[in-house]
């Protein structure tokens, strides 16, 4: 008779552990998504600032290379997905 309460306690403890780990992963995913959004916003602000300045084409080419390198770095770090990288790259190339 004593085994059932212990088994129930073990099951409840196991379920609680799974729920805790799922919540932790969810929080980590939200933090990564927020960081990604901030980096994209920073990149877009950079692009808007460069467009407002109206830099000559030769300087803009160097700036474009820098922005493409930063996009690639974000992709390599896993902050951007391949689709997001492609979209930002197309926006950058279209603005030149």
C-alpha angles and dihedrals in degrees: 000000000000094000098070097062090049092049091049091051090050092050093048090048091049092050090049091051092050091049091049093051092047090052091049092052090048092053091048091051091051091050091050091048091050091050090049092051091050093050092049090049090050091050092049090049089052090051092048091049091050090049092049092052091053095217118195118264095255093054091041090055091057090045090050091053090051092050092047090051091051090049090051090049090053089049092050091049090053094243092118126043119227090255093052090047091051092048093050091045091053091049090050094048092045092053092058 
